[in-house]
């Protein structure tokens, strides 16, 4: 049932304040402002020297954001690769290490093959899945649930923000176990997570402005997305979402890589979407953005009110999201990139819920 929405994808985008709250209530004790994992861990975060993450598509981008969190908040080195590369790379893995697989469906063939490889190497196998009765869940030593409810739209939306919410919780649990996070810092991070659903609801309210931008975006042939730090995977996710449902060519780039090649593409016909809410890196990203503006590039900046002020003039469009703690900013930034892709596809008249050539569950390699 799509409710009042035209597509399942729209319904699922709009459900996110509730789905994020739901996932949060599984991982977090809001009263105590602490992460409280209900799963029995067959390993101790304190003993790990490395975390290996493997997934495909949007689930991979969730892992790519989580890498920043585990490394920063738990000082736990993370290796991450798309499952289709990981499985054939056959990387050496230390016995007793932890491998984590992220999958909405729990049936993705490459992710499952990567899991079986890790199990064969004596790794502890953990998975983050939405479908509890799936093959990946069955073959894992510990299953962390995504809990976003069934996702019908082929393009993943609410599964991503719920995966990120769960991963944020896991990174805090790891940080505590490894003695990296003080109780106060844990409280702070949990409060940032608790404030997220209301911020997501506010970000969803920017829809009418996004529709206006999407109308122009639907005329583009190529779109570049830029982000730095944890916003880099969000830039890649934005590009993936746009190409899969609107069929417009898009690429996500690390903002600092711009001058190493893609800046050659910049002209007034190629929109450049910059994902840059204010954080300790925002000035760097905004200066990359100015390089685009100086070459006549049309910029769509996704930021908060403070970021917009720092950005100054010369920006064609600014999408303002609420200011949140930089820890949870990548989760919030998913909302405008989803809405942009969705409305662009609606203008293009594509089959948003069933894009051509794509399947919801990719059970072949
Ligand atoms: C993108 C999308 C795909 C999936 C990928 C992994 O919108 O839906 O990229 O994220 O096929 O699927 P799961 O999470 O089921 O393993």
Boltz pocket constraint, residues with backbone or C-beta under 6 A from the ligand:
constraints:
  - pocket:
      binder: B
      contacts: [[A, 56], [A, 57], [A, 58], [A, 59], [A, 60], [A, 102], [A, 103], [A, 104], [A, 105], [A, 106], [A, 107], [A, 108], [A, 111], [A, 154], [A, 155], [A, 156], [A, 157], [A, 240], [A, 241], [A, 244], [A, 359], [A, 360], [A, 361], [A, 362]]
      max_distance: 6.0
